[in-house]
Amino acid sequence: MKRRSFIKKGGMATMALTTVPAMAAAQETEYSITELMGKSEPELYGEGINLQKGAHDAFVSMKKAAYQDGIDLKIVSSYRSYLRQVGIFERKFIRYTEEDGMEPLPAIDKIIEYSTIPGTSRHHWGTDIDIIDGYRKTEGDVLDADKFADGGAFADLKDWMDQNAATYDFHLVYTDSPKRKGFKYEPWHYSYAPISKPMLTAFRRKNIVQILQQEDFIGAEHFTIGFLKNYIQDNILDINEVLL
């Protein structure tokens, strides 16, 4: 089984975002801010899988079961480092502001329709996956919601996951609930709950607003306290309630 490691970037002091009873906190896994923001060197398992051990093993079991039903669960994206997310964010910010002529704040709003602010991606945790059906051939962007709808290339995959994913503790993160805010519907994005839930709990204890104000990448200078508070509430926390 192959393990992967990535570049480590230094951490920072943090403050608690919410108050948590000491006894409950002591019983839960401790996660550093560098781990939660994708700045550490996580142990990742599986060629082309790159997930934490528990998530990897559950995915392999799920993949084997899907094979039997004619579905090839193929990971398009799993672990993503902080630096890689910075690259994604900065490329989009530059394209929208310099090439498309958008003002900075509307450009950031457009970015966070689908892409996270660096340091806040669930993909930093080695628990989340973007998947398609490797057996189905299609043109253009594979991560397109229409391709997962009835008649789409990945409709059978979506139906299979709807029926079976929870058995392996994987759950859709950004649902199509009309009441949900934040990131748009992503029928390809699943999270391994046994690890991602405690990591989200740990992340919520950090002073995320203060941390993001200290980050230094193109576009970050436009983050206001109000914007960051709304981003935390709408994009980080307004997700499938099973994962909270």
Backbone hydrogen bonds in HBPLUS format (Angstrom, degrees):
<---DONOR---> <-ACCEPTOR-->    atom                        ^
c    i                          cat <-CA-CA->   ^        H-A-AA   ^      H-
h    n   atom  resd res      DA  || num        DHA   H-A  angle D-A-AA Bond
n    s   type  num  typ     dist DA aas  dist angle  dist       angle   num
A0046-GLY N   A0002-LYS O   2.87 MM  44  5.15 133.3  2.09 144.8 154.5     1
A0004-ARG N   A0044-LEU O   2.97 MM  40  5.10 139.5  2.14 124.5 135.4     2
A0009-LYS N   A0039-LYS O   2.67 MM  30  4.92 159.7  1.71 143.5 148.9     3
A0207-ASN N   A0015-MET O   2.39 MM 192  4.88 100.3  1.99 150.7 163.3     4
A0017-LEU N   A0205-ARG O   2.45 MM 188  4.63 138.5  1.61  99.6 114.8     5
A0025-ALA N   A0021-PRO O   3.04 MM   4  6.30 160.3  2.08 155.5 161.7     6
A0026-ALA N   A0022-ALA O   2.95 MM   4  6.12 152.8  2.03 147.8 154.6     7
A0027-GLN N   A0023-MET O   3.29 MM   4  6.52 137.1  2.48 141.3 151.3     8
A0027-GLN N   A0024-ALA O   3.26 MM   3  5.33 134.3  2.48  96.6 108.3     9
A0028-GLU N   A0025-ALA O   3.18 MM   3  5.39 156.8  2.23 106.0 113.1    10
A0036-LEU N   A0032-SER O   3.10 MM   4  6.40 163.0  2.13 151.5 155.8    11
A0037-MET N   A0033-ILE O   3.00 MM   4  6.02 136.4  2.19 140.1 150.2    12
A0039-LYS N   A0034-THR O   2.77 MM   5  4.74 151.6  1.85 157.2 156.3    13
A0038-GLY N   A0035-GLU O   3.36 MM   3  5.44 167.6  2.38 105.2 108.3    14
A0082-TYR N   A0038-GLY O   2.95 MM  44  4.66 163.4  1.98 126.0 120.9    15
A0045-TYR N   A0051-LEU O   2.80 MM   6  5.43 161.8  1.83 146.2 150.0    16
A0051-LEU N   A0045-TYR O   3.38 MM   6  5.43 158.4  2.43 134.5 136.3    17
A0049-ILE N   A0046-GLY O   3.01 MM   3  4.86 164.6  2.04 115.9 117.4    18
A0050-ASN N   A0046-GLY O   3.15 MM   4  5.48 160.7  2.19 136.0 140.1    19
A0052-GLN N   A0126-GLY O   2.87 MM  74  5.26 170.6  1.88 142.6 140.9    20
A0056-HIS N   A0052-GLN O   2.74 MM   4  5.86 160.8  1.78 164.9 171.7    21
A0057-ASP N   A0053-LYS O   2.94 MM   4  6.17 169.7  1.95 159.5 160.8    22
A0058-ALA N   A0054-GLY O   3.08 MM   4  6.23 161.4  2.12 146.1 151.3    23
A0059-PHE N   A0055-ALA O   2.92 MM   4  6.04 155.1  1.99 145.8 153.0    24
A0060-VAL N   A0056-HIS O   2.94 MM   4  6.20 162.1  1.97 156.7 161.0    25
A0061-SER N   A0057-ASP O   3.12 MM   4  6.35 159.4  2.16 145.7 150.7    26
A0062-MET N   A0058-ALA O   2.96 MM   4  6.17 156.6  2.01 146.2 153.1    27
A0063-LYS N   A0059-PHE O   2.73 MM   4  5.93 156.4  1.78 154.7 161.7    28
A0064-LYS N   A0060-VAL O   3.03 MM   4  6.24 156.8  2.09 147.5 152.5    29
A0065-ALA N   A0061-SER O   3.14 MM   4  6.40 156.9  2.20 144.7 150.7    30
A0066-ALA N   A0062-MET O   2.94 MM   4  6.18 155.0  2.00 148.9 156.0    31
A0067-TYR N   A0063-LYS O   2.98 MM   4  6.22 152.5  2.06 147.4 154.5    32
A0069-ASP N   A0066-ALA O   2.88 MM   3  5.18 143.1  2.02 106.4 118.0    33
A0071-ILE N   A0066-ALA O   2.94 MM   5  4.99 164.0  1.97 135.8 133.8    34
A0070-GLY N   A0067-TYR O   2.98 MM   3  5.08 162.9  2.01 113.3 113.7    35
A0134-GLY N   A0072-ASP O   2.75 MM  62  5.04 159.2  1.80 148.8 147.8    36
A0074-LYS N   A0132-ILE O   2.94 MM  58  5.35 174.4  1.94 160.2 159.0    37
A0132-ILE N   A0074-LYS O   2.95 MM  58  5.35 151.2  2.03 146.4 155.7    38
A0076-VAL N   A0130-ASP O   2.72 MM  54  5.41 167.5  1.74 154.7 158.8    39
A0130-ASP N   A0077-SER O   2.81 MM  53  5.09 150.4  1.89 153.5 157.7    40
A0080-ARG N   A0123-HIS O   2.91 MM  43  5.23 148.3  2.01 125.6 126.4    41
A0085-GLN N   A0081-SER O   3.07 MM   4  6.38 154.1  2.14 146.9 154.0    42
A0086-VAL N   A0082-TYR O   2.88 MM   4  6.21 149.8  1.97 150.8 160.1    43
A0087-GLY N   A0083-LEU O   3.08 MM   4  6.35 155.7  2.14 142.7 148.2    44
A0088-ILE N   A0084-ARG O   3.10 MM   4  6.45 153.3  2.17 145.4 152.0    45
A0089-PHE N   A0085-GLN O   2.94 MM   4  6.15 169.4  1.95 154.6 157.0    46
A0090-GLU N   A0086-VAL O   2.83 MM   4  5.95 172.8  1.84 159.5 161.8    47
A0091-ARG N   A0087-GLY O   3.06 MM   4  6.05 161.6  2.10 143.7 148.9    48
A0092-LYS N   A0088-ILE O   3.20 MM   4  6.38 162.5  2.23 147.6 152.0    49
A0093-PHE N   A0089-PHE O   2.91 MM   4  6.12 161.1  1.95 152.9 158.9    50
A0094-ILE N   A0090-GLU O   2.93 MM   4  6.05 168.6  1.95 154.4 156.8    51
A0095-ARG N   A0091-ARG O   3.00 MM   4  6.11 160.2  2.04 144.4 150.4    52
A0096-TYR N   A0092-LYS O   2.89 MM   4  6.02 167.9  1.90 154.9 157.8    53
A0097-THR N   A0093-PHE O   2.96 MM   4  6.01 161.4  1.99 149.1 154.6    54
A0098-GLU N   A0094-ILE O   2.80 MM   4  5.44 156.2  1.86 142.3 150.5    55
A0099-GLU N   A0095-ARG O   3.08 MM   4  4.95 132.2  2.31 113.4 127.3    56
A0100-ASP N   A0095-ARG O   2.94 MM   5  6.34 141.9  2.09 153.7 165.2    57
A0102-MET N   A0096-TYR O   2.89 MM   6  5.63 166.5  1.91 151.2 147.7    58
A0107-ALA N   A0103-GLU O   3.03 MM   4  6.12 152.5  2.10 155.0 163.8    59
A0108-ILE N   A0104-PRO O   2.94 MM   4  6.21 151.8  2.02 150.1 157.3    60
A0109-ASP N   A0105-LEU O   2.97 MM   4  6.24 160.2  2.01 151.5 157.0    61
A0110-LYS N   A0106-PRO O   2.99 MM   4  6.21 147.5  2.10 141.8 150.0    62
A0111-ILE N   A0107-ALA O   2.95 MM   4  6.24 152.3  2.03 145.4 153.3    63
A0112-ILE N   A0108-ILE O   3.01 MM   4  6.28 162.8  2.04 156.8 159.4    64
A0113-GLU N   A0110-LYS O   3.24 MM   3  5.45 159.0  2.29 109.5 110.7    65
A0114-TYR N   A0111-ILE O   3.36 MM   3  6.42 155.7  2.42 127.2 127.8    66
A0115-SER N   A0111-ILE O   2.90 MM   4  5.63 158.3  1.94 162.4 157.8    67
A0184-LYS N   A0113-GLU O   2.90 MM  71  5.72 168.0  1.91 161.9 161.5    68
A0120-THR N   A0117-ILE O   2.99 MM   3  5.73 151.9  2.07 151.0 153.5    69
A0124-HIS N   A0121-SER O   3.10 MM   3  5.54 161.8  2.13 108.1 113.9    70
A0125-TRP N   A0122-ARG O   3.13 MM   3  5.72 166.6  2.15 116.5 120.7    71
A0192-TYR N   A0127-THR O   2.99 MM  65  5.31 152.9  2.06 136.5 145.1    72
A0129-ILE N   A0190-TYR O   2.85 MM  61  5.41 161.0  1.89 158.0 164.1    73
A0190-TYR N   A0129-ILE O   2.90 MM  61  5.41 158.5  1.95 158.0 163.8    74
A0131-ILE N   A0188-TRP O   2.98 MM  57  5.23 152.4  2.06 133.6 140.2    75
A0136-ARG N   A0133-ASP O   3.11 MM   3  5.72 153.5  2.19 116.2 123.1    76
A0147-LYS N   A0144-ASP O   2.90 MM   3  5.57 142.7  2.04 119.9 129.6    77
A0148-PHE N   A0145-ALA O   3.04 MM   3  5.37 152.8  2.12 108.7 117.1    78
A0149-ALA N   A0146-ASP O   3.25 MM   3  5.14 156.6  2.31  98.3 105.4    79
A0154-PHE N   A0147-LYS O   2.65 MM   7  5.52 155.4  1.71 154.8 160.3    80
A0152-GLY N   A0149-ALA O   2.82 MM   3  5.31 160.2  1.85 142.1 144.2    81
A0155-ALA N   A0152-GLY O   3.24 MM   3  5.20 167.2  2.26 112.6 111.5    82
A0158-LYS N   A0154-PHE O   2.98 MM   4  6.29 162.1  2.02 153.3 157.6    83
A0159-ASP N   A0155-ALA O   2.98 MM   4  6.25 161.0  2.02 150.0 154.9    84
A0160-TRP N   A0156-ASP O   2.92 MM   4  6.11 158.0  1.97 146.4 152.6    85
A0161-MET N   A0157-LEU O   2.88 MM   4  6.14 162.3  1.91 156.5 161.0    86
A0162-ASP N   A0158-LYS O   2.89 MM   4  6.07 157.0  1.95 149.3 156.0    87
A0163-GLN N   A0159-ASP O   3.19 MM   4  6.41 144.9  2.31 141.7 149.8    88
A0164-ASN N   A0160-TRP O   2.90 MM   4  6.00 140.7  2.05 145.9 157.7    89
A0165-ALA N   A0161-MET O   2.91 MM   4  4.76 160.2  1.95 127.6 133.4    90
A0167-THR N   A0164-ASN O   3.01 MM   3  5.51 138.9  2.19 114.3 125.5    91
A0168-TYR N   A0165-ALA O   2.95 MM   3  5.54 146.3  2.06 114.9 123.9    92
A0170-PHE N   A0165-ALA O   3.13 MM   5  5.16 163.7  2.16 137.1 132.0    93
A0169-ASP N   A0166-ALA O   2.99 MM   3  4.65 164.3  2.02 102.9 105.7    94
A0193-ALA N   A0169-ASP O   2.97 MM  24  5.78 148.7  2.07 171.6 174.3    95
A0171-HIS N   A0191-SER O   2.93 MM  20  5.31 148.9  2.03 136.7 145.4    96
A0191-SER N   A0171-HIS O   2.84 MM  20  5.31 151.2  1.92 137.6 145.3    97
A0173-VAL N   A0189-HIS O   3.17 MM  16  6.15 158.1  2.22 150.7 151.8    98
A0240-ASN N   A0173-VAL O   2.93 MM  67  5.25 152.2  2.01 149.9 157.5    99
A0186-GLU N   A0174-TYR O   3.09 MM  12  5.48 167.5  2.11 145.8 147.9   100
A0180-ARG N   A0177-SER O   3.13 MM   3  5.45 156.2  2.19 110.4 117.5   101
A0189-HIS N   A0186-GLU O   3.26 MM   3  5.67 169.7  2.27 118.5 121.2   102
A0195-ILE N   A0192-TYR O   3.34 MM   3  6.24 152.2  2.42 124.6 130.0   103
A0196-SER N   A0192-TYR O   3.04 MM   4  5.98 172.1  2.05 158.1 156.9   104
A0197-LYS N   A0193-ALA O   3.03 MM   4  5.37 166.1  2.05 139.0 142.1   105
A0199-MET N   A0195-ILE O   3.22 MM   4  6.39 150.4  2.31 146.3 155.1   106
A0200-LEU N   A0196-SER O   2.87 MM   4  6.04 152.9  1.94 148.0 154.7   107
A0201-THR N   A0197-LYS O   2.97 MM   4  6.24 158.4  2.01 150.5 156.9   108
A0202-ALA N   A0198-PRO O   2.97 MM   4  6.14 155.4  2.03 141.1 147.1   109
A0203-PHE N   A0199-MET O   2.91 MM   4  6.11 153.6  1.98 144.2 151.8   110
A0204-ARG N   A0200-LEU O   2.91 MM   4  6.13 152.4  1.99 151.0 157.6   111
A0205-ARG N   A0202-ALA O   3.16 MM   3  5.34 140.7  2.32  99.5 110.4   112
A0206-LYS N   A0203-PHE O   3.08 MM   3  5.48 155.3  2.14 109.7 117.3   113
A0208-ILE N   A0206-LYS O   2.96 MM   2  5.42 123.6  2.28 107.1  90.8   114
A0211-ILE N   A0207-ASN O   3.02 MM   4  6.27 160.8  2.05 154.7 160.9   115
A0212-LEU N   A0208-ILE O   2.92 MM   4  6.07 169.2  1.93 156.7 158.5   116
A0213-GLN N   A0209-VAL O   3.09 MM   4  6.24 144.8  2.22 145.1 154.5   117
A0214-GLN N   A0211-ILE O   3.04 MM   3  5.35 145.8  2.16 104.8 115.0   118
A0215-GLU N   A0212-LEU O   3.25 MM   3  5.18 156.2  2.31  98.9 106.0   119
A0220-ALA N   A0217-PHE O   3.00 MM   3  5.63 160.2  2.04 137.6 144.1   120
A0222-HIS N   A0219-GLY O   3.11 MM   3  5.83 166.3  2.13 119.6 123.9   121
A0223-PHE N   A0220-ALA O   3.10 MM   3  5.53 170.9  2.11 117.1 119.8   122
A0228-LEU N   A0224-THR O   2.98 MM   4  6.20 167.0  2.00 155.0 158.1   123
A0229-LYS N   A0225-ILE O   2.95 MM   4  6.15 157.4  2.00 151.8 157.8   124
A0230-ASN N   A0226-GLY O   3.09 MM   4  6.30 161.5  2.13 148.9 153.5   125
A0231-TYR N   A0227-PHE O   2.87 MM   4  6.08 153.3  1.94 148.6 157.1   126
A0232-ILE N   A0228-LEU O   2.95 MM   4  6.15 157.7  2.00 148.9 153.5   127
A0233-GLN N   A0229-LYS O   3.12 MM   4  6.34 165.4  2.14 147.9 151.5   128
A0234-ASP N   A0230-ASN O   2.79 MM   4  5.85 168.6  1.81 155.9 159.6   129
A0235-ASN N   A0231-TYR O   2.78 MM   4  5.22 150.0  1.87 134.2 144.6   130
A0236-ILE N   A0231-TYR O   3.32 MM   5  6.83 144.7  2.45 147.6 155.7   131
A0237-LEU N   A0232-ILE O   3.09 MM   5  6.30 139.4  2.26 154.2 166.1   132
A0239-ILE N   A0237-LEU O   2.99 MM   2  5.59 129.5  2.25 105.0  90.6   133
A0243-LEU N   A0240-ASN O   2.89 MM   3  5.75 162.4  1.92 127.8 132.9   134
A0244-LEU N   A0241-GLU O   3.23 MM   3  5.23 168.3  2.24 105.5 108.9   135
